[in-house]
């Protein structure tokens, strides 16, 4: 393997290992990594998000966001409300229960992030992020071009 294949291989390993760690650490809170990812993002936001914002910002599918929000709602961590001006739009609000466990959720991710950064210099990390941003942008452009060619559904 070489080049982009190596990146693909190691990125998959990183994601799999990180997801397993997050799942193990969130288990006592009765949360999955998918739920934790959504909750962490909502905790970091300073404003109410639309469900569609979560899809775009987390770059995960609508069904995956919907499933995570349904589960989080059922567990009492979020509530969804229809926008009064546009009933097609759902706004997502954190509950008091989410605020209570928020520091624990953030601590789980900080533990994983710290482990990932161990032995990596600030310059290496900056270069890594820049590289992954460009690769991500290439995939995003390809997806947008495909949607434009296919037209509206």
C-alpha positions in Angstrom: 0.0 0.0 0.0 1.1 3.5 -0.6 -0.2 7.1 -0.6 -3.9 7.5 -0.4 -4.5 3.8 0.1 -2.5 4.1 3.3 -4.6 7.0 4.4 -7.7 5.0 3.7 -6.5 2.0 5.6 -5.3 4.0 8.7 -8.3 6.3 8.7 -10.6 3.3 8.8 -8.6 1.8 11.7 -8.6 5.1 13.6 -12.4 5.5 13.2 -13.1 1.9 14.2 -10.8 2.0 17.3 -12.1 5.4 18.3 -15.7 4.4 17.9 -15.1 1.3 20.0 -13.5 3.4 22.8 -16.3 6.0 22.7 -18.9 3.2 22.8 -17.2 1.6 25.8 -16.8 4.9 27.6 -20.4 6.0 26.9 -21.9 2.7 27.9 -22.4 3.7 31.6 -24.4 6.7 30.3 -26.5 4.4 28.1 -25.4 6.2 25.0 -23.9 4.9 21.7 -21.1 6.6 19.8 -23.6 7.9 17.2 -25.8 9.4 20.0 -22.6 10.8 21.7 -21.4 12.4 18.5 -24.7 14.2 18.0 -24.9 15.2 21.7 -21.3 16.4 21.7 -22.0 18.6 18.7 -25.1 20.0 20.3 -23.3 20.7 23.5 -20.6 22.6 21.7 -23.1 24.8 19.8 -24.2 28.1 21.3 -27.5 28.1 19.6 -30.4 25.9 18.7 -29.8 23.8 15.5 -32.1 22.5 12.9 -32.1 18.8 12.2 -30.8 19.6 8.7 -27.9 21.6 10.3 -26.8 18.4 12.1 -26.8 16.5 8.8 -24.6 19.1 7.1 -22.2 19.9 10.0 -21.7 16.2 11.1 -21.6 15.1 7.4 -23.8 12.0 8.2 -27.0 10.9 6.5 -30.4 12.2 7.3 -31.6 8.8 8.4 -28.6 8.4 10.8 -29.2 11.8 12.3 -32.9 11.0 12.6 -32.3 7.7 14.3 -29.8 9.2 16.8 -32.2 12.1 17.6 -35.1 9.7 18.0 -33.1 7.7 20.5 -31.8 10.8 22.3 -35.3 12.1 22.5 -36.6 8.8 23.9 -33.9 8.9 26.5 -34.8 12.5 27.5 -31.6 14.2 26.2 -33.1 16.3 23.4 -36.5 17.5 22.3 -37.5 18.4 18.8 -40.0 21.1 17.9 -41.4 22.1 14.6 -40.4 25.6 13.5 -43.5 27.9 13.8 -42.7 29.5 10.4 -41.9 26.3 8.5 -43.5 23.1 9.8 -41.1 21.0 7.6 -38.2 22.1 9.8 -37.4 20.6 13.2 -35.4 22.5 15.7 -33.3 20.4 18.2 -33.0 21.5 21.9 -30.9 20.0 24.6 -32.8 19.1 27.8 -31.7 19.7 31.4 -30.8 16.0 31.5 -28.4 16.5 28.6 -26.8 19.5 30.4 -26.3 17.4 33.5 -24.3 14.7 31.7 -22.7 17.1 29.2 -19.4 17.3 31.1 -19.2 13.5 31.2 -19.8 13.2 27.5 -17.2 15.9 26.7 -14.7 14.1 29.1 -15.2 10.8 27.1 -14.3 12.6 23.9 -11.4 14.5 25.4 -9.9 11.2 26.6 -10.1 9.8 23.1 -8.8 13.0 21.5 -5.9 13.1 23.9 -5.0 9.5 23.2 -5.1 10.2 19.5 -2.8 13.2 19.8 -0.3 11.4 22.0 3.2 11.7 20.3 1.9 14.0 17.6 3.4 17.5 17.3 1.3 20.6 16.8 2.8 21.0 13.3 2.1 17.4 12.4 -1.5 17.8 13.6 -1.9 21.0 11.6 -0.6 19.3 8.5 -2.8 16.2 9.1 -5.9 18.4 9.5 -5.1 20.3 6.3 -4.6 17.1 4.3 -7.9 15.6 5.6 -9.7 18.8 4.9 -8.6 18.7 1.3 -9.5 15.0 0.9 -12.9 15.7 2.5 -13.5 18.6 0.1 -12.7 16.4 -2.9 -15.3 13.9 -1.8 -17.9 16.7 -1.1 -17.3 18.2 -4.5 -17.7 14.8 -6.2 -21.0 14.3 -4.3 -22.3 17.7 -5.2 -21.4 17.2 -8.9 -23.2 13.9 -8.9 -26.3 15.4 -7.4 -26.2 18.2 -10.0 -25.9 15.7 -12.8 -28.8 13.6 -11.4 -31.0 16.6 -10.9 -33.9 16.9 -8.4 -35.6 13.8 -7.2 
